Amino acid sequence: MPMMLPMATLRYTTAGESHGPQLTTIVEGLPAGVPVRPEIVDEALKRRQGGYGRGGRQRIETDIAEWVGGVRLGQTTGAPVAIRIPNRDSRLDDLERTPPVHRPRPGHADLAGAIKTASNDCRETLERASARETASRTAAGALARCMLRELGIEVVGFVRSLLDVRADAEPTAAGLKDFVAARDASDVACPEEQASAEMIERIRQAKVDKDTVGGVAEVHVFGCPIGLGSFAQWHTRLDARLGAAVLGIQAFKGVEVGLGFGVAERPGSQVHDPILPGEKGAYPQRASNNAGGIEGGMTNGQPVVVRGAMKPISTLLRGLPSVDLRTGEALSSDYERSDVCALPAASVVMEQVVAFEIACVLREKFGGDSLEEVQAQLACHDRLARQKLGLTD
């Protein structure tokens, strides 16, 4: 009986606490020969730590990925990749500097986690639930971007809006370099100068008010081949997987693909993207991209567009009503060092988790044990599809 060959899969897992000795990431399923580019991985880690409105923790940590497995001579070997990110602010077992937390903070995992684990101390929950963990996911997604770039796929994330301030700039494949430069010149990861200034003012006022703010981050993916994802099962649909990845980021409460909730406000004639003949030898084209590059759970050749809504940071300087879990007494919530706004950093995390999901469906579609084999499989499929559509001479 012939052996069933497993489908190529890509996945990662993370470990570590906010104030533990390190964060650990294991990435499985990358082919051999992917260049590991520090300018992609370490740059993403650095951007995740930046942004106007961040707290004191970012002045302590300097996140750089340490490659401790699965990489040789600057390339992946095909084995699991192990990444270590040390925590300088390591004090998990120091009860004086890291005491128990008995007054849960509204909006955090504190109360539900304490009850789940039958404890009156929220410390174990909050140490793992902390957004510090997203440094691990940023490293994993940036590593996936190293592979995607070799296949002609680029991923860019930015801040679309904060409170009542919205940027209208749209990235394009042709203008991506200038768009990224404008985003990186902004202290809030927004590519529009005027909108950036207004966002900074909103964050500054929130700090004065001892409050916090959130907003909307947006990610575009350029260069995806048609057909990544699947229509066959609900859990293999790419939009479902992207939704899960984005909602898995701490403090994200909503996600949209393309027009998103806007489709409910328009008739079908103003929603669905017309299919037009392509130029000689090219696939059919689209007149618009309301679908956000995904139809029927699969990429359709247009840029993939995903937005995520981040709630305001749950830890407020002025505190919120809570109770002491030991006594039931009404008190103000505990304060853990935190940010006023982490939206710019969250846009970086979202960029990476979207990239990782794109890399996942690409691995599932094209397989391959080496990067060269993946490239060959992609080119072979493109030739076959063009033949079937009569696009070759």
C-alpha positions as CSV (number, residue, x, y, z in Angstrom):
1,M,0.0,0.0,0.0
2,P,1.5,3.4,-1.0
3,M,2.5,5.7,1.8
4,M,0.5,8.9,2.1
5,L,2.8,11.9,1.9
6,P,2.1,14.6,4.5
7,M,1.1,18.1,3.3
8,A,3.8,20.7,3.9
9,T,2.8,22.6,7.0
10,L,4.3,25.6,8.6
11,R,3.6,26.4,12.3
12,Y,5.2,28.1,15.3
13,T,4.9,27.9,19.0
14,T,6.1,30.4,21.7
15,A,7.1,30.2,25.3
16,G,8.1,32.6,28.0
17,E,6.7,35.2,30.4
18,S,6.9,39.0,30.4
19,H,9.5,39.1,33.2
20,G,11.0,35.6,32.7
21,P,14.5,35.1,31.5
22,Q,13.7,34.9,27.8
23,L,11.1,34.4,25.1
24,T,11.4,31.3,22.9
25,T,10.0,30.7,19.5
26,I,10.0,27.4,17.5
27,V,9.2,27.6,13.8
28,E,8.6,24.3,12.0
29,G,8.1,23.7,8.3
30,L,10.3,26.1,6.6
31,P,12.2,24.7,3.6
32,A,16.0,24.6,3.5
33,G,17.8,27.5,1.9
34,V,15.7,30.4,3.1
35,P,18.1,33.4,3.7
36,V,17.6,34.6,7.3
37,R,17.9,38.4,6.9
38,P,18.5,40.4,10.1
39,E,17.4,43.5,8.3
40,I,14.0,42.0,8.2
41,V,13.8,40.1,11.5
42,D,15.7,42.5,13.8
43,E,14.1,45.5,12.0
44,A,10.7,44.2,12.8
45,L,11.6,43.6,16.4
46,K,12.9,47.1,16.7
47,R,9.8,48.6,15.1
48,R,7.6,46.6,17.5
49,Q,9.3,48.4,20.4
50,G,8.8,51.9,19.0
51,G,6.0,54.3,18.5
52,Y,4.8,57.4,20.4
53,G,2.9,56.4,23.5
54,R,5.0,53.4,24.6
55,G,5.9,52.8,28.3
56,G,9.1,52.4,30.2
57,R,9.7,48.8,29.3
58,Q,10.9,49.7,25.8
59,R,13.7,51.7,27.3
60,I,14.9,48.5,29.1
61,E,14.7,45.9,26.4
62,T,16.6,45.8,23.1
63,D,15.1,42.9,21.2
64,I,17.5,41.0,18.9
65,A,16.8,37.5,17.7
66,E,19.3,34.9,18.7
67,W,19.3,31.9,16.3
68,V,19.9,28.8,18.4
69,G,18.7,26.1,16.0
70,G,17.7,25.3,12.4
71,V,20.0,28.0,10.9
72,R,23.5,27.5,9.4
73,L,25.6,30.0,7.5
74,G,22.7,32.4,7.4
75,Q,20.2,30.0,5.9
76,T,17.5,27.7,7.2
77,T,18.4,24.0,7.2
78,G,14.9,22.5,6.9
79,A,15.0,21.6,10.6
80,P,12.9,23.5,13.2
81,V,14.2,27.0,13.8
82,A,14.7,28.0,17.4
83,I,14.8,31.7,18.3
84,R,15.7,33.2,21.6
85,I,14.9,36.8,22.7
86,P,16.5,37.5,26.1
87,N,14.6,39.6,28.7
88,R,16.8,42.2,30.4
89,D,14.0,42.9,32.8
90,S,14.0,39.4,34.2
91,R,12.5,39.3,37.7
92,L,9.7,36.7,37.7
93,D,10.8,35.0,41.0
94,D,11.7,38.3,42.8
95,L,8.6,38.8,45.0
96,E,9.8,42.2,46.0
97,R,10.0,43.6,42.5
98,T,7.3,41.3,41.0
99,P,4.7,40.9,43.8
100,P,1.4,39.0,43.6
101,V,-1.5,40.8,41.9
102,H,-4.8,40.5,43.9
103,R,-6.8,43.3,42.3
104,P,-7.6,42.3,38.7
105,R,-7.5,45.0,35.9
106,P,-10.6,45.3,33.9
107,G,-10.0,44.5,30.2
108,H,-7.1,42.2,31.0
109,A,-7.0,38.4,31.4
110,D,-6.4,38.8,35.1
111,L,-9.8,37.9,36.6
112,A,-10.8,35.1,34.2
113,G,-7.3,33.6,34.4
114,A,-7.2,33.6,38.1
115,I,-10.6,31.9,38.4
116,K,-9.7,29.5,35.6
117,T,-6.6,28.4,37.6
118,A,-8.4,28.6,41.0
119,S,-6.1,31.3,42.3
120,N,-6.4,34.7,43.9
121,D,-3.1,35.8,42.4
122,C,-3.3,37.1,38.8
123,R,0.5,37.2,38.3
124,E,0.8,33.8,36.5
125,T,-2.0,34.8,34.1
126,L,-0.8,38.3,33.3
127,E,2.8,37.3,32.9
128,R,1.9,35.0,30.0
129,A,-1.0,37.0,28.7
130,S,1.1,40.1,28.4
131,A,1.8,41.6,24.9
132,R,5.5,41.0,25.6
133,E,4.8,37.6,24.0
134,T,4.2,39.3,20.7
135,A,8.0,39.7,20.3
136,S,8.1,36.0,19.7
137,R,5.3,36.2,17.1
138,T,7.0,39.1,15.4
139,A,10.2,37.1,15.1
140,A,8.3,34.1,13.6
141,G,6.4,36.2,11.1
142,A,9.5,38.2,10.1
143,L,11.3,34.9,9.4
144,A,8.3,33.9,7.2
145,R,8.7,37.2,5.4
146,C,12.3,36.2,4.6
147,M,10.8,33.3,2.6
148,L,8.0,35.3,1.1
149,R,10.4,38.0,-0.2
150,E,12.4,35.3,-2.1
151,L,9.1,34.4,-3.8
152,G,8.2,38.0,-4.8
153,I,5.7,38.6,-2.0
154,E,5.8,41.8,0.1
155,V,3.9,42.5,3.3
156,V,3.4,46.0,4.7
157,G,1.5,47.1,7.8
158,F,0.7,50.6,9.1
159,V,-1.7,52.6,11.3
160,R,-4.9,53.5,9.4
161,S,-6.7,55.4,12.2
162,L,-6.6,56.4,15.8
163,L,-9.7,57.7,17.6
164,D,-11.2,60.2,15.1
165,V,-8.1,60.6,13.0
166,R,-7.8,58.6,9.8
167,A,-5.1,58.4,7.1
168,D,-6.3,58.1,3.5
169,A,-2.9,56.9,2.0
170,E,-3.0,53.6,0.0
171,P,0.1,51.5,-0.6
172,T,0.7,50.3,-4.1
173,A,3.2,47.7,-5.4
174,A,4.9,50.3,-7.5
175,G,5.1,52.9,-4.8
176,L,5.8,50.5,-1.9
177,K,9.3,51.8,-1.1
178,D,8.2,55.4,-0.7
179,F,5.2,54.3,1.3
180,V,7.3,52.3,3.8
181,A,9.8,55.2,4.0
182,A,6.9,57.6,4.9
183,R,5.5,55.1,7.5
184,D,8.9,54.6,9.1
185,A,9.4,58.4,9.3
186,S,6.3,58.6,11.5
187,D,6.3,58.1,15.3
188,V,3.0,56.4,15.0
189,A,3.6,54.2,11.9
190,C,1.2,56.4,9.8
191,P,2.4,57.3,6.2
192,E,0.6,60.7,6.2
193,E,2.4,63.6,8.0
194,Q,-0.7,65.6,8.9
195,A,-2.6,62.5,10.2
196,S,0.5,61.5,12.2
197,A,0.7,64.8,13.9
198,E,-3.0,64.7,14.9
199,M,-2.6,61.1,16.2
200,I,0.3,62.1,18.3
201,E,-1.7,65.0,19.8
202,R,-4.5,62.5,20.7
203,I,-2.1,60.2,22.5
204,R,-0.5,63.2,24.3
205,Q,-3.9,64.3,25.6
206,A,-4.7,60.7,26.7
207,K,-1.5,60.7,28.7
208,V,-2.5,64.0,30.3
209,D,-5.9,62.5,31.1
210,K,-4.3,59.3,32.5
211,D,-6.3,57.4,29.8
212,T,-5.4,55.2,26.9
213,V,-6.3,55.0,23.2
214,G,-6.5,52.3,20.4
215,G,-7.2,52.4,16.7
216,V,-7.1,50.5,13.5
217,A,-4.0,48.8,11.9
218,E,-4.0,47.7,8.3
219,V,-1.9,45.2,6.4
220,H,-1.5,44.8,2.6
221,V,0.1,41.8,0.9
222,F,1.4,42.2,-2.7
223,G,2.5,39.5,-5.1
224,C,0.5,36.5,-3.8
225,P,-0.1,33.8,-6.5
226,I,-3.8,33.1,-7.2
227,G,-5.3,30.2,-5.3
228,L,-3.6,30.3,-1.9
229,G,-6.1,29.0,0.7
230,S,-9.0,26.8,-0.1
231,F,-12.8,26.7,-0.6
232,A,-13.0,23.0,0.4
233,Q,-13.3,23.3,4.2
234,W,-14.2,26.2,6.5
235,H,-11.0,26.1,8.5
236,T,-8.8,26.2,5.3
237,R,-10.3,29.4,4.0
238,L,-7.6,32.1,4.1
239,D,-9.8,34.9,5.3
240,A,-10.9,32.7,8.3
241,R,-7.2,31.9,9.1
242,L,-6.2,35.6,8.8
243,G,-9.1,36.5,11.1
244,A,-7.9,34.1,13.7
245,A,-4.3,35.3,13.5
246,V,-5.3,38.9,13.9
247,L,-7.8,38.3,16.7
248,G,-5.1,36.3,18.4
249,I,-3.1,39.5,19.0
250,Q,-3.5,40.9,22.5
251,A,-6.2,43.7,22.6
252,F,-7.5,43.1,19.1
253,K,-11.3,43.0,19.0
254,G,-12.3,43.2,15.4
255,V,-11.0,42.2,11.9
256,E,-12.0,43.1,8.3
257,V,-11.0,41.8,4.9
258,G,-11.4,44.3,2.0
259,L,-14.5,46.3,2.5
260,G,-15.3,44.3,5.6
261,F,-18.4,45.5,7.4
262,G,-18.8,48.0,4.6
263,V,-20.3,45.3,2.4
264,A,-23.4,45.4,4.5
265,E,-24.0,49.0,3.5
266,R,-23.9,48.6,-0.2
267,P,-25.9,46.6,-2.9
268,G,-24.1,43.8,-4.6
269,S,-23.5,45.8,-7.8
270,Q,-21.3,48.1,-5.7
271,V,-19.5,45.3,-3.8
272,H,-18.3,42.6,-6.2
273,D,-15.2,43.3,-8.2
274,P,-15.7,43.1,-12.0
275,I,-13.6,40.6,-13.9
276,L,-11.9,42.1,-17.0
277,P,-9.8,40.5,-19.8
278,G,-6.1,40.6,-19.1
279,E,-3.5,41.8,-21.5
280,K,-2.1,39.1,-23.8
281,G,-0.7,36.2,-21.8
282,A,-2.0,37.6,-18.5
283,Y,-4.7,36.4,-16.2
284,P,-8.0,38.2,-16.1
285,Q,-7.9,41.5,-14.2
286,R,-10.1,43.3,-11.7
287,A,-11.5,46.8,-11.8
288,S,-11.5,47.1,-8.0
289,N,-10.5,45.3,-4.9
290,N,-13.4,45.4,-2.5
291,A,-12.9,41.7,-1.7
292,G,-9.5,42.5,-0.3
293,G,-7.8,40.0,-2.5
294,I,-9.7,37.0,-1.2
295,E,-12.7,35.3,-2.8
296,G,-14.1,31.9,-1.7
297,G,-11.3,31.6,0.9
298,M,-8.6,31.9,-1.7
299,T,-6.3,34.7,-3.0
300,N,-7.5,36.1,-6.3
301,G,-4.4,37.9,-7.6
302,Q,-5.3,41.3,-6.0
303,P,-3.4,42.6,-3.0
304,V,-4.7,41.0,0.2
305,V,-6.0,43.8,2.5
306,V,-6.7,43.1,6.2
307,R,-7.7,45.6,9.0
308,G,-7.6,45.0,12.7
309,A,-9.3,47.0,15.5
310,M,-7.2,47.4,18.7
311,K,-9.0,48.4,21.9
312,P,-7.3,51.0,24.2
313,I,-4.7,49.5,26.5
314,S,-6.5,48.1,29.6
315,T,-4.0,49.4,32.2
316,L,-4.9,53.0,33.1
317,L,-2.8,55.3,35.3
318,R,-5.9,56.4,37.1
319,G,-7.1,52.8,37.7
320,L,-10.6,51.3,37.3
321,P,-13.0,49.8,39.7
322,S,-12.1,46.3,40.8
323,V,-12.1,44.0,43.9
324,D,-9.5,42.4,46.1
325,L,-9.7,38.7,45.3
326,R,-8.7,37.7,48.8
327,T,-11.5,39.7,50.6
328,G,-14.0,40.8,48.0
329,E,-13.5,44.4,49.0
330,A,-14.2,47.1,46.3
331,L,-10.9,48.7,45.4
332,S,-9.1,50.4,42.4
333,S,-7.3,48.0,40.1
334,D,-3.6,47.3,40.4
335,Y,-1.2,49.2,38.1
336,E,1.4,47.4,36.1
337,R,3.8,49.5,34.0
338,S,2.1,49.9,30.7
339,D,1.7,52.1,27.5
340,V,-0.7,54.9,26.7
341,C,-0.9,53.6,23.1
342,A,0.6,50.6,21.6
343,L,-1.2,50.8,18.2
344,P,2.0,51.5,16.1
345,A,3.7,48.5,17.7
346,A,0.6,46.4,17.2
347,S,0.6,47.2,13.5
348,V,4.1,45.6,13.3
349,V,2.8,42.5,15.1
350,M,-0.2,42.3,12.7
351,E,2.1,42.7,9.7
352,Q,4.1,39.6,10.9
353,V,1.1,37.4,11.8
354,V,-0.5,38.1,8.4
355,A,2.8,37.3,6.7
356,F,3.0,34.0,8.6
357,E,-0.5,32.9,7.5
358,I,0.3,33.7,3.9
359,A,3.5,31.7,4.2
360,C,1.4,28.8,5.7
361,V,-1.0,28.6,2.8
362,L,1.9,28.9,0.3
363,R,3.7,26.0,1.9
364,E,0.5,23.9,1.8
365,K,-0.1,24.7,-1.9
366,F,3.5,24.3,-3.2
367,G,5.3,22.0,-0.7
368,G,9.0,21.5,-1.3
369,D,12.0,20.6,1.0
370,S,14.2,23.5,-0.3
371,L,13.5,27.0,-1.3
372,E,14.6,26.2,-4.9
373,E,12.0,23.4,-5.0
374,V,9.3,25.8,-3.8
375,Q,10.3,28.3,-6.5
376,A,10.2,25.5,-9.1
377,Q,6.8,24.2,-8.0
378,L,5.3,27.8,-8.1
379,A,6.7,28.3,-11.6
380,C,5.4,24.9,-12.7
381,H,1.9,25.6,-11.5
382,D,1.8,29.0,-13.1
383,R,2.7,27.5,-16.5
384,L,0.1,24.8,-16.1
385,A,-2.7,27.3,-15.2
386,R,-1.8,29.5,-18.1
387,Q,-1.9,26.5,-20.5
388,K,-5.4,25.5,-19.2
389,L,-6.6,29.1,-19.7
390,G,-5.1,29.4,-23.2
391,L,-2.7,32.1,-22.2
392,T,0.4,30.5,-23.7
393,D,1.4,30.5,-27.4
